[in-house]
Each structure stands twice: as structure tokens, then as C-alpha cells.
Amino acid sequence: MSFEEADAAQRGPGKLTDPKAMRAVAHPTRLALLEALNRREPLTATEAARMVGESPTNCAFHLRTLAKYGFVEEAAGGTGRSRPWRRVHIGFSVDGSDPGNSVAEAALSTALWDSWLDRIRRVAAVRHAFPEHWDRITSASESVFYLTPAEAEAFQEELTAVFFRYRERLEDPSLRPEGAVPMELIQFTFPADALHSEED
């Protein structure tokens, strides 16, 4: 089984436990398909192909692979070969408690960081052409806080609570107010001394 059991009534984040599923999703096209489904669902392979820049055949293959490992499922409303897909979970986390999964976890972590950093670089490259209202709400910042490990955990929980105020809008488009656009926040948090110790 790829994920721990989740509440069937809500598509919250799944906890990924299967190293085979970790390796399966650590693929640029599959990550791009999950991102596309975050923006709009359901999607057929043809619709997804237009969003991720791949062929419909390739997208169909990768969607079936994601379905095999519990990331997506077929949605209602398909006819003939037009099969719409939806997410099973809205986001996922990785269960890091099993040392036997470390290689698969590392591969997935690398793929995710590469994907995030690539998007940040692409935004930086085109931001000068953004309409003024998009430019105003596009931001980047760097901060340093002195926190104990317990305080750092509490800080992360507080940030997560802020994000979750709007999470229901991912699941139910009818809750999105007029003018709402998909906003992405990519956050990296790490102990700064870890970098200095590598340099010493």
C-alpha cells in the first residue's frame, strides 16, 4: 500500500509510505501532472498534455502510473477513451520513520526540490513582463530567526494553520471568490548553521 489510510470523506494530504511509490512519483512529468491537477480537475490526458507540454499518449501513461500507486483516480463523466482523472489526496507527505526508505525518499526529495527551484527561476525570468497586479503579489524574502527546535516545530505548525485557512478552495472550486487565482508558496526552512558547518 502506498499511503496510510486517510479519511475517505475528505481528500486531505496523504502520508506516503511505499518506497516504490516514492520512486514512481519522483519523475518530472508525474510531478507536473499532479501540479496541473492542483490547478484544475478533473483533467483528461489530452487536457493535461496542453498544461504540461507533453503528448496525450505520454500523459495517459504517466496518469495510469500515478493511479497504480494511489496518487490519482478516474473521475466521473468519462466517455469512450476520454478518461478524466482527479487527485486521491490533496498533497502528500513522506513518512520518514523507516530507514529502509531512505534512498527512495532522497530521490523524491531531489526531484521535488529540482521542480520547485526550476519554477522559481522561471518566475524570476519572466516577472518583468507580469501585469502590475501580478507583480505586486509576487514576492521573495529571506529571514533568520533564532529558535529552539521545539519553537521551530511550533512555528511550522502556525504557518501550516495559516495556509489551511484556504485549503478547502483546492477541493471545492465553488468556494473560490471571484477574482481568486492560484497562488503558490514555496517555502524552505533549515538551520543556517548546517551550511556553515559544511564550509568549515
C-alpha angles and dihedrals in degrees: 000000000000101000136033112252112278132195104280091210094064132038097222123157114301124224109232113220107159116089090206090057090047090055091043094055093043089091125107096229094047092049089048090052092052089049090050090052089051087060099042136001148224098034131177119218089256093052092045091049091060090052099046100033097242132117119271090241092054092046091049090054093049093045090054089050091050089049091051090059097042102257098114138015137194113275127215121268103053121144126193111323092346101102116176118208133205135185119266091204130024097231129332141229128208122242103229096183097097113076088199089069096056097104093048091045091051092051092050092045091052092049092049095047091047090051094049095045091048091054091049091052091049092050091050090051095054103029092100088067096049118119110256095256091053092047091053093056095043110092145162128192142167125210137174122211129181105226137156115237089257092050091048090054091049090048091054091049091052092050091048090052089056092051092048092060086080101030095101088066089067089060100039118037090190088071093060110103120229110281095025113144128186108269121193124206116192111190129186119189122179142146105270093211089065089071094048093050089056090052095049 
